[in-house]
């Protein structure tokens, strides 16, 4: 079971691993000392991670490789002279702002911690999306590129087409600290939140001419939520449900970082990439040449890190944002400077493509294998509810997205940030504004079809929200300096109205919810330790995909994902849909097979299929499985019992010629 002390140790390790190297790199770029410090966490995480990933792929995922890659990056940065032609702000962002950002980032990390109670273990709902911890453990066990821990096949260990770069960062923390994947995931969630907040606090500080109130307002808005609770209190929940579609994953920083920190980390790399593009477009950014080369190389690494953390944010949305930004920069640049800028960006893009090509080819192959048509469609975001006549609803959804939905889900960020777009006069504002519009249009019109949810639409807004949050903070600080009381009052009211939902989210993250399976989950680590004693690191376990399915509101085998530290033969429909390339009919057949097996109604041919088709080596039964009292394995010649604890678990092992119960070859 994950412990707070181990998670804190991993968080400190993340800070030491990524922030210093990010600072060394940033000081060699023409960004100014204020932005250099603010971008250091995201920059260090992205650059160190990409270099370490490719080094580990070539030389093995070891502590020596991780540290050598980190030292090599730091050494290379030290060889370059510090930038002298940036635009340093009169003041540097104070340290207490970074400390406050780290404290705010604890809020999302709390969602991943287990909550120990006398009655069992309570979990918060966002842990559902952190079943990816099984992939962190897989990387720690067997290295990169990782095998697929969610589905076994007759063709070998299988591959993971999912964008796992953020998970690789968590795996580095686990490898260096000997912590579990769960504890490393908690720390990586905290760091993703901290890094994204530090970046937008620094951007707000720059845009406000170094006013500290800008960063403080950023942190306040980050803890906000939706206006839905306030509207329900004013007009009644039934009226709100009738007027609007139910809430979705299109939400603010606190919600998104709790559920999907890899998308938030990718959004931070997108924003940072846009800032570097803006620097490349400036005349002095092309002198000296070494500085230009550094900008191009770092931009390429950032693009690669963003894509490999999130196909939707760092891939699709980045293309939209970068295209809009490039057009604005080209329009405003003198004619003689446009070609060098285009060449620099093209080179960075080509380098990034070379770095991500292995994962890109896997994802293209996965999309083809899954079938189901185009992975991305154009369809306006549904906003209005059944109170609006259906004939008018889809047409009115188009303006309602901008006028209603964004104002409800991001009240302070959207309204104040939109005003700031027209009031802030710094040179970088037009390019960032264009990127923001492109990002929000992605959420407005694009739909992903790969999974059950519209991950693209929900996550595409993230780069735009980060930029708008910085804009809002900068404009608030300017209004405060000029004593514009009406504007200040309006901004504070909008921020205050978002507080109730933010407090509910924080409370849910901290307290969680105790389920009927909470007591069994508390005792599960001992059971999974027993399973590991009989399973080699590269072997697969057959366990009930519906095991402890009430831990969160959606049925998923979290017990296996969080605690097993071993591959599954079939981890359940939800996880296989997200992480494997199995077509829909094959997924349904596999789900039916495992349901029959653990219901105790499987025949001998179906038991043989576990080994033949899914690579199962070990089978785990618990009293909650109907097969416990109608045990098909007890009478099977293919499986041998290796351990049983009365009333708690039974472990069987498939009898494969030449293989012992420890999974090693017999002499």
LOLO-694597 format. One line per field, with one value per residue (C-alpha): x, y, z; residue in one letter. Coordinates in Angstrom, 1 decimal. Each point is the difference from the previous one (the first is absolute). Example, Ala and Ser with C-alpha at 12.3 -4.5 7.8 and 13.67 -1.06 7.14 Angstrom:
<atoms>
px <- [12.3:1.4]
py <- [-4.5:3.4]
pz <- [7.8:-0.7]
aa <- [a:s]
</atoms>
This chain:
<atoms>
px <- [0.0:1.3:1.2:0.2:3.7:1.1:-2.0:1.6:3.5:-0.8:-1.3:3.2:2.0:-2.1:0.8:3.8:0.0:-1.8:0.1:3.8:0.6:-3.0:1.5:3.4:-1.6:-2.4:2.9:1.5:-3.1:-1.0:-3.1:1.1:0.7:-3.6:-1.3:3.1:-0.8:-3.7:0.6:2.7:-2.2:-1.9:3.2:2.1:-2.7:-0.5:3.7:1.4:-2.9:0.4:3.8:-0.3:-2.8:2.2:3.0:-2.0:-1.3:3.5:1.9:-2.6:-2.2:2.5:0.9:3.4:-1.6:-2.5:2.7:2.4:-2.6:-0.8:3.7:0.6:-2.8:1.3:3.5:-1.1:-2.0:3.1:2.0:-2.2:0.3:-2.9:-2.4:0.6:-2.6:-3.2:-2.4:0.6:-2.8:0.9:-0.7:0.1:-3.0:0.4:0.7:-3.2:-2.0:1.6:-0.6:-3.6:-0.3:1.5:-2.6:-2.9:1.3:-0.5:-3.8:0.1:2.5:-2.3:-2.4:2.4:0.9:-1.8:-2.0:0.3:-3.0:-1.0:-2.6:2.4:1.7:-1.9:1.0:-0.9:-1.6:3.0:2.0:-2.1:2.1:3.2:-0.4:2.9:2.2:0.1:2.0:2.4:0.7:0.5:2.7:1.8:-0.1:0.9:1.2:-1.0:-1.6:-2.5:-2.0:-3.7:-1.0:-3.7:-0.5:1.9:0.2:1.2:2.6:2.1:0.1:-1.7:0.8:-1.5:-1.3:-1.1:1.9:2.0:2.7:-1.5:-0.2:3.6:0.8:-1.9:1.9:3.3:-1.0:-0.9:3.2:2.2:-1.9:-1.1:-3.5:-3.1:-1.5:-2.9:2.1:2.0:-3.3:-1.1:3.3:-0.1:-3.6:1.2:2.9:-2.2:-2.2:2.9:1.8:-3.1:-0.8:3.5:0.0:-3.2:0.9:3.2:-1.8:-2.5:2.8:1.7:-3.2:-0.9:3.4:1.2:-2.9:-0.3:-3.8:-0.2:1.5:-2.1:-3.2:1.1:0.3:-3.4:-1.7:1.7:-1.9:-3.3:-2.6:-3.3:-2.9:-2.4:-0.3:-0.8:-2.5:-1.7:-0.2:-1.6:-2.3:-0.3:1.8:-2.9:0.0:3.7:-0.2:-2.7:1.8:3.5:1.6:1.6:3.5:2.8:3.8:0.2:0.9:2.6:3.6:-0.9:-2.3:2.2:3.2:-1.7:-1.3:2.6:3.2:1.7:-2.3:0.7:3.8:-0.4:-1.9:2.8:2.5:-2.3:0.0:3.7:0.5:-2.1:2.2:3.1:-1.5:-0.7:3.7:1.1:-2.0:1.9:3.0:2.4:-0.9:2.0:3.2:2.2:-0.4:0.6:-3.0:-2.2:1.1:-0.7:-3.5:-0.7:1.2:-1.9:-3.1:0.3:0.4:-3.0:-2.2:1.0:-0.7:-3.4:-1.0:1.3:-1.9:-3.3:-1.0:-3.0:1.8:3.6:-1.0:-3.3:-0.4:3.7:-0.4:-3.0:1.7:3.4:-1.7:-1.9:3.1:2.2:-2.4:-0.2:3.8:0.6:-2.5:1.7:3.6:1.9:0.1:3.7:-0.4:-2.8:2.0:2.5:-2.9:-1.7:3.2:0.7:-3.5:0.1:3.3:-1.4:-3.1:2.1:2.2:-3.1:-1.6:3.2:-0.1:-3.7:-0.1:0.1:-3.0:-1.8:0.3:-1.4:-3.0:-0.7:0.1:-2.2:-2.6:-0.1:-0.2:-2.9:-2.1:-3.0:0.7:1.8:1.5:-1.0:-3.3:-1.4:-3.1:-1.0:0.2:-3.4:-0.9:-3.7:-2.4:-3.4:-1.8:1.1:-1.9:2.0:-0.5:1.8:2.4:2.8:0.0:0.0:2.8:2.4:-0.2:-0.9:3.4:1.6:-2.7:-1.3:2.2:3.4:-1.4:-1.5:3.0:2.7:-1.6:3.0:2.4:-2.2:-1.6:2.9:2.5:-2.1:0.0:3.7:0.6:-1.1:1.6:3.5:2.5:3.1:1.5:-0.7:-3.7:-1.3:1.8:-1.2:-3.5:-0.2:1.2:-2.6:-2.8:1.2:0.2:-3.6:-1.2:1.4:-2.3:-2.8:0.0:2.2:-1.0:2.2:-1.5:2.7:-1.4:-3.4:0.6:0.8:3.6:1.0:-2.8:0.5:3.8:0.4:-1.0:2.9:2.7:-2.5:-1.1:3.6:0.6:-3.3:0.8:3.3:-1.8:-2.6:2.7:1.9:-3.1:-1.1:3.4:-0.1:-3.5:1.2:2.9:-2.2:-2.8:-2.7:-2.4:-3.0:2.2:1.7:-3.4:-1.3:3.1:-0.1:-3.8:0.6:2.9:-2.1:-2.9:2.2:1.2:-2.9:0.6:3.8:-0.5:-2.2:2.7:2.7:-2.1:-0.8:3.7:1.0:-2.8:-0.9:-2.9:0.0:-1.5:-1.3:3.3:2.0:0.8:1.0:2.2:1.8:1.0:0.8:3.8:0.6:-1.9:1.9:3.3:-0.9:-0.8:3.4:1.8:-1.3:0.3:3.1:0.1:-0.7:-2.9:-3.8:-2.7:-3.6:-2.2:-3.6:-0.3:-3.0:2.1:-0.9:-2.0:-1.7:3.3:-1.0:-3.3:1.1:0.8:3.8:2.5:1.9:1.2:2.1:1.0:1.2:1.4:0.9:3.2:-0.5:-1.5:-3.6:-1.4:-3.1:-0.3:-3.6:-1.9:0.7:3.7:0.4:-2.0:2.4:3.3:-0.2:-0.9:-2.6:-3.0:-3.5:-1.1:3.2:-0.3:-3.6:1.1:2.9:-2.3:-2.6:2.8:1.4:-3.5:-0.8:3.3:-0.4:-3.7:1.1:-1.7:3.0:0.7:3.4:0.5:-0.7:2.5:2.6:-0.8:1.2:3.5:-0.1:-1.5:0.7:3.3:-1.3:2.4:-1.5:-3.7:-1.3:-3.4:-1.6:-3.2:-1.7:0.3:-2.8:2.7:1.1:-2.8:-0.2:3.7:0.8:3.8:-0.1:-0.9:2.1:3.1:1.4:0.2:1.7:-0.8:3.0:-1.4:-3.3:-0.9:-3.3:-2.8:2.3:1.7:1.0:2.9:0.3:2.8:-0.2:2.1:2.2:2.7:3.5:-1.3:0.1:-2.4:2.4:-0.2:3.6:1.2:0.8:3.5]
py <- [0.0:3.4:2.1:3.9:-0.2:-1.9:2.3:3.1:-1.5:-0.6:3.6:1.4:-2.3:1.4:3.5:-0.7:-2.1:2.5:3.6:0.5:-1.4:2.1:3.1:-0.6:-0.4:3.0:2.3:-0.8:1.2:3.6:0.0:2.2:-1.1:0.2:-2.4:-2.1:-0.9:-0.5:-2.3:-2.0:-2.8:-0.7:0.4:-2.2:-2.7:0.0:0.1:-2.4:-2.4:-0.1:-0.5:-2.6:-1.8:-0.5:-0.9:-2.6:-1.4:-0.5:-0.9:-1.3:1.7:0.2:2.6:0.5:0.8:2.5:1.8:0.0:1.5:2.7:0.9:0.0:2.5:2.3:-0.2:0.9:2.9:1.3:0.0:2.7:3.6:1.5:2.0:3.7:1.3:-1.1:2.5:-0.4:1.4:2.6:-2.6:-3.8:-2.0:-0.4:-3.4:0.1:-0.1:-3.3:-1.3:0.9:-1.7:-3.1:0.2:0.4:-2.9:-2.3:0.3:-2.3:-2.3:-0.7:-1.6:-2.9:-0.7:-2.9:1.1:-2.5:-0.4:-2.5:-1.5:-0.2:2.1:2.9:1.2:3.2:-0.3:1.3:-3.1:-1.6:1.7:-1.0:-3.6:0.8:-0.6:-3.6:1.4:1.8:-3.3:-1.7:2.5:-0.4:-3.8:-0.5:3.4:1.9:-0.3:-1.7:-3.1:0.2:-0.9:0.2:-2.8:-3.2:-1.5:-3.1:2.1:0.9:2.9:2.5:3.7:3.1:2.5:2.4:3.3:-1.0:2.7:1.5:-3.5:-0.4:3.0:-1.6:-3.3:1.9:1.2:-3.6:-1.4:2.6:-0.2:-3.7:1.2:-1.6:1.2:1.3:2.2:1.2:0.9:2.1:1.9:0.4:1.4:2.5:1.0:0.4:2.3:2.0:0.3:1.2:2.6:1.2:0.6:2.0:1.9:1.1:0.9:2.1:1.6:1.0:1.2:2.2:1.7:-2.0:0.4:-2.7:0.2:-1.5:-3.3:0.0:0.4:-2.9:-2.2:1.1:-0.7:-3.4:-1.2:1.0:-2.2:0.3:2.3:-2.9:-0.3:3.7:-0.1:-3.1:1.9:3.0:-1.6:-3.6:-3.1:-1.1:3.2:-0.1:-3.6:0.9:3.0:-1.5:-3.3:-1.8:1.0:-1.9:-0.1:3.4:1.7:2.2:-0.5:-1.7:-2.6:-0.7:-0.3:-2.4:-2.2:0.3:1.6:-1.2:2.1:3.1:-0.7:-0.2:3.3:1.7:-1.2:1.4:3.4:-0.1:-1.0:3.0:2.3:-1.4:0.5:3.6:0.4:-1.6:2.5:2.9:1.5:-0.2:-3.6:-0.9:1.4:-1.6:-3.2:-2.3:1.5:-0.6:-3.6:-0.4:1.4:-2.3:-3.1:0.8:0.7:-3.4:-1.8:1.9:-1.0:-3.6:0.0:1.6:-2.5:-3.1:1.2:0.6:-0.7:2.4:2.9:-0.3:-1.3:1.2:3.2:0.9:0.0:2.3:2.4:0.0:0.6:3.0:1.4:-0.4:1.9:2.9:0.1:-0.2:2.8:2.3:-0.8:2.0:-1.6:-0.8:-1.9:-2.3:-2.6:-0.6:-0.4:-2.5:-2.0:-0.1:-1.2:-2.6:-1.3:-0.3:-1.7:-2.5:-0.8:-0.5:-2.3:-2.1:-0.3:-1.0:-2.1:-3.4:0.9:1.7:-3.1:-2.1:2.4:0.0:-3.8:-0.1:2.2:-2.2:-3.2:1.3:0.9:2.2:2.7:3.3:0.6:3.7:1.5:3.5:0.3:3.1:-0.4:-0.7:2.8:0.5:-2.4:-1.4:3.3:1.3:-1.5:-2.6:1.7:3.1:-1.6:-1.1:3.4:2.0:-2.2:1.8:3.4:-1.5:-1.6:3.4:2.0:-2.5:-3.1:1.7:2.6:-2.7:-2.4:2.6:3.2:2.1:-1.4:0.3:3.3:1.9:-1.7:0.9:3.7:-0.1:-1.2:3.4:2.0:-1.4:1.5:-2.1:-1.3:-3.6:0.4:-0.1:-3.3:-1.6:1.3:-1.7:-3.2:0.3:0.4:-3.0:-2.1:1.0:-0.7:-3.5:-0.6:1.6:-2.0:-3.1:-3.4:-3.1:-3.4:-2.3:-0.4:0.3:3.6:3.1:0.3:2.3:2.5:0.0:0.4:2.2:3.1:-0.5:2.1:2.8:-0.1:0.2:3.1:1.6:-0.6:1.9:2.8:0.2:0.2:2.7:2.1:-0.3:1.2:3.0:0.9:-0.2:2.3:2.5:-0.2:-1.0:-1.0:-1.1:-2.3:-1.4:-0.6:-1.8:-2.2:-0.9:-0.8:-2.4:-1.6:-0.3:-1.6:-2.8:-0.8:-2.2:-2.6:0.2:-0.7:-3.0:-1.3:0.4:-1.6:-3.0:-0.3:0.1:-2.2:-2.4:-2.4:-3.3:-2.7:-3.5:-1.3:2.3:-2.6:-2.6:2.5:0.8:-3.7:-0.4:0.8:-3.2:-2.0:1.7:-0.6:-3.7:0.1:1.6:-2.8:-2.4:2.3:1.2:3.7:-0.8:-2.4:0.6:-0.4:-0.9:1.7:1.0:3.3:0.8:-0.4:2.7:1.8:2.4:1.8:2.8:0.8:-1.7:-3.8:-0.5:-2.4:2.6:-2.6:-1.6:3.4:1.6:-2.9:-3.1:1.2:-2.7:-0.2:-1.0:-2.4:2.1:3.1:0.7:1.6:3.6:-0.3:-2.2:2.6:2.7:-1.8:-2.8:-0.3:-2.7:0.5:0.4:-3.6:-1.5:2.1:-1.2:-3.7:0.4:1.6:-2.8:-2.6:1.5:0.5:-3.7:-1.1:1.9:-0.9:-3.7:-1.0:-0.3:-3.3:-1.5:1.5:3.5:-0.6:-1.0:3.2:2.0:-1.4:-0.4:3.4:2.3:-1.3:-0.6:-1.7:0.5:0.1:1.8:-0.9:1.8:-0.8:2.8:-2.0:-2.5:-2.3:-0.2:-2.5:-1.4:-0.2:-1.1:0.1:-2.6:-2.7:1.2:-1.9:3.2:1.9:-0.9:1.6:1.7:1.9:0.4:2.0:-1.1:2.4:2.5:-1.1:-2.9:0.1:-2.4:-0.3:-1.3:-3.1:0.9:-2.4:1.2:2.7:-0.1:1.7:2.9:0.6:-0.9:-2.7:-3.4:-1.3]
pz <- [0.0:-0.9:3.0:0.2:1.2:-3.1:-2.3:1.7:-0.5:-3.7:-0.3:1.4:-2.4:-2.9:1.0:0.3:-3.3:-2.2:1.3:0.1:-3.5:-1.2:1.5:-1.6:-3.4:0.4:0.9:-3.4:-1.8:-0.8:2.3:2.9:3.6:1.1:-2.6:0.2:3.7:-0.7:-3.0:1.7:1.5:-3.3:-2.1:2.2:0.1:-3.8:-1.1:2.6:-0.6:-3.7:0.2:2.8:-1.9:-3.1:2.1:1.9:-3.2:-1.3:3.2:2.5:2.6:2.9:2.6:-1.7:-3.3:1.6:1.9:-3.0:-2.3:2.6:0.5:-3.7:-0.5:2.8:-1.4:-3.5:1.3:2.0:-3.2:-1.5:1.2:2.0:-2.1:0.0:-2.5:1.7:1.6:3.7:2.2:2.6:2.7:0.2:1.1:3.8:1.4:2.1:-3.2:-0.9:3.5:-0.3:-3.4:1.6:2.7:-2.4:-2.0:3.0:-0.7:-3.1:1.5:3.0:-2.4:-0.6:3.6:1.7:3.1:2.8:2.3:2.6:-2.4:-2.9:-2.7:-1.6:-3.5:-1.9:-3.4:-2.0:0.9:-2.8:-2.6:1.8:-0.7:-2.4:3.1:-1.3:-2.9:2.3:1.8:-3.4:-1.0:3.4:-0.4:-3.6:-1.4:-3.2:-2.3:2.3:-0.7:0.3:3.6:-0.7:-2.5:-0.8:-3.5:-1.6:-1.9:3.0:2.5:-2.3:-0.3:1.5:-2.5:2.7:0.5:3.1:0.3:3.1:1.5:-0.8:2.1:2.9:-0.6:0.3:3.4:1.0:-1.3:1.8:3.3:0.0:0.6:-1.5:-3.2:1.9:2.3:-3.0:-1.8:2.9:-0.1:-3.7:0.2:2.6:-2.2:-3.1:1.9:1.5:-3.3:-1.9:2.7:0.2:-3.8:-0.1:3.1:-1.7:-3.2:2.0:1.8:-3.3:-1.6:3.1:0.0:3.1:2.3:2.6:0.2:-3.5:1.2:3.2:-2.1:-2.2:3.0:1.3:-3.3:-0.3:3.1:-1.5:-1.6:-1.9:0.6:-0.1:3.8:0.3:-2.8:1.5:3.3:-1.7:-2.5:1.2:-1.2:-2.2:-1.9:-0.6:-1.1:-2.5:-1.4:-0.3:-1.0:3.0:1.1:-1.8:0.1:-1.6:3.3:1.7:1.1:3.4:-1.6:-3.0:2.0:2.5:-2.8:-2.8:1.0:-3.2:-2.1:2.3:-0.3:-3.8:0.0:1.9:-2.6:-2.8:1.7:0.5:-3.6:-1.2:2.2:-1.7:-3.4:0.9:0.9:-3.2:-1.9:1.5:-1.9:2.8:0.7:-3.1:1.6:1.1:-2.0:2.9:1.7:-3.0:-0.2:3.7:-0.5:-2.9:1.8:3.2:-2.0:-1.7:3.3:1.4:-2.9:0.4:3.7:-0.5:-2.7:1.9:3.1:-1.8:-3.6:0.4:1.7:-1.2:-3.4:-1.4:2.1:-0.4:-3.7:0.2:2.5:-1.7:-3.4:1.3:1.9:-3.1:-2.2:2.4:0.4:-3.7:-0.6:2.5:-0.9:-2.6:-3.4:0.3:3.2:-0.9:-1.9:2.8:2.5:-2.3:-0.4:3.7:0.8:-2.8:1.3:3.5:-1.3:-2.0:3.0:2.2:-2.6:-0.1:3.8:0.2:-3.1:1.9:2.1:-2.9:-2.1:2.8:0.5:-3.7:0.0:3.0:-1.6:-3.0:2.0:2.2:-3.0:0.6:-2.6:0.4:3.5:-0.1:-1.2:-0.3:2.3:2.0:3.8:1.5:2.5:0.3:1.7:-0.7:0.9:-3.3:-3.0:-1.8:-3.3:1.3:2.5:-2.3:-1.8:3.2:1.5:-2.3:1.7:3.3:0.3:0.1:1.7:2.5:0.5:0.3:2.3:2.3:0.1:0.1:1.3:1.1:-2.5:-3.1:0.6:1.5:-2.3:-3.1:1.1:0.6:-3.6:-1.2:2.8:0.3:-2.4:0.3:-3.3:0.9:0.6:-3.6:-0.7:3.3:-0.6:-3.4:1.6:2.7:-2.5:-1.9:3.2:1.0:-3.6:0.4:3.0:-1.8:-3.2:0.3:1.3:0.6:-0.7:1.3:3.5:1.7:0.8:-2.0:1.3:-2.8:0.6:3.7:-0.1:-3.1:2.1:2.4:-1.7:-0.5:3.6:1.2:-2.1:0.9:3.7:-0.5:-1.8:2.7:2.7:-1.9:-0.6:3.6:1.3:-2.4:1.2:3.6:-0.7:-1.7:2.7:-2.5:2.7:-2.2:-2.0:3.1:1.6:-3.0:-0.2:3.7:-0.2:-3.0:1.8:3.2:-1.8:-1.2:3.5:1.1:-2.7:0.5:3.8:-0.9:-2.3:2.6:2.7:-2.3:-0.8:3.7:1.5:-2.9:0.4:1.9:-2.2:0.9:-1.3:2.2:2.7:-2.6:-1.8:3.4:0.2:-3.7:0.2:1.8:-2.6:-2.9:1.7:0.1:-3.7:-0.8:1.8:-2.7:-3.0:-1.8:-0.9:-3.7:0.6:0.0:2.6:-0.6:2.6:-0.1:-2.0:2.3:3.2:2.6:-2.7:2.5:1.0:-2.4:-1.7:-3.2:-0.1:-0.4:1.5:2.1:2.4:-2.7:-1.6:3.2:2.0:-2.2:-1.6:-2.6:-3.5:-0.4:-2.6:-0.4:2.2:-0.9:-2.9:1.1:0.3:-3.1:-2.0:1.1:-0.1:-2.6:-3.7:0.4:-2.4:1.6:-0.7:1.3:3.2:0.5:-0.5:2.5:2.5:-0.3:0.3:3.3:1.3:-0.5:1.5:3.2:0.2:0.1:-3.2:-2.3:-1.7:-0.5:-3.5:1.4:2.8:-2.6:-1.9:3.0:-0.5:-3.8:-1.0:2.9:1.4:3.5:2.3:3.4:1.1:3.1:1.5:2.9:2.0:-1.9:-3.2:-0.6:-1.2:3.6:0.7:-3.5:-0.6:-3.6:0.6:2.8:-2.5:-2.9:-1.1:-1.3:3.3:3.3:3.3:1.5:3.0:1.9:3.0:1.4:-0.7:-1.7:-3.2:-2.2:-2.5:-2.9:-2.5:-3.5:-0.6:-3.0:-1.0:1.1:2.4:3.7:2.4:0.3:-3.7:-0.8:-2.4:1.4:-0.8]
aa <- [x:x:x:x:x:x:x:x:x:x:x:x:x:x:x:x:x:x:x:x:x:x:x:x:x:x:x:x:x:x:x:x:x:x:x:x:x:x:x:x:x:x:x:x:x:x:x:x:x:x:x:x:x:x:x:x:x:x:x:x:x:x:x:x:x:x:x:x:x:x:x:x:x:x:x:x:x:x:x:x:x:x:x:x:x:x:x:x:x:x:x:x:x:x:x:x:x:x:x:x:x:x:x:x:x:x:x:x:x:x:x:x:x:x:x:x:x:x:x:x:x:x:x:x:x:x:x:x:x:x:x:x:x:x:x:x:x:x:x:x:x:x:x:x:x:x:x:x:x:x:x:x:x:x:x:x:x:x:x:x:x:x:x:x:x:x:x:x:x:x:x:x:x:x:x:x:x:x:x:x:x:x:x:x:x:x:x:x:x:x:x:x:x:x:x:x:x:x:x:x:x:x:x:x:x:x:x:x:x:x:x:x:x:x:x:x:x:x:x:x:x:x:x:x:x:x:x:x:x:x:x:x:x:x:x:x:x:x:x:x:x:x:x:x:x:x:x:x:x:x:x:x:x:x:x:x:x:x:x:x:x:x:x:x:x:x:x:x:x:x:x:x:x:x:x:x:x:x:x:x:x:x:x:x:x:x:x:x:x:x:x:x:x:x:x:x:x:x:x:x:x:x:x:x:x:x:x:x:x:x:x:x:x:x:x:x:x:x:x:x:x:x:x:x:x:x:x:x:x:x:x:x:x:x:x:x:x:x:x:x:x:x:x:x:x:x:x:x:x:x:x:x:x:x:x:x:x:x:x:x:x:x:x:x:x:x:x:x:x:x:x:x:x:x:x:x:x:x:x:x:x:x:x:x:x:x:x:x:x:x:x:x:x:x:x:x:x:x:x:x:x:x:x:x:x:x:x:x:x:x:x:x:x:x:x:x:x:x:x:x:x:x:x:x:x:x:x:x:x:x:x:x:x:x:x:x:x:x:x:x:x:x:x:x:x:x:x:x:x:x:x:x:x:x:x:x:x:x:x:x:x:x:x:x:x:x:x:x:x:x:x:x:x:x:x:x:x:x:x:x:x:x:x:x:x:x:x:x:x:x:x:x:x:x:x:x:x:x:x:x:x:x:x:x:x:x:x:x:x:x:x:x:x:x:x:x:x:x:x:x:x:x:x:x:x:x:x:x:x:x:x:x:x:x:x:x:x:x:x:x:x:x:x:x:x:x:x:x:x:x:x:x:x:x:x:x:x:x:x:x:x:x:x:x:x:x:x:x:x:x:x:x:x:x:x:x:x:x:x:x:x:x:x:x:x:x:x:x:x:x:x:x:x:x:x:x:x:x:x:x:x:x:x:x:x:x:x:x:x:x:x:x:x:x:x:x:x:x:x:x:x:x:x:x:x:x:x:x:x:x:x:x:x:x:x:x:x:x:x:x:x:x:x:x:x:x:x:x:x:x:x:x:x:x:x:x:x:x:x:x:x:x:x:x:x:x:x]
</atoms>
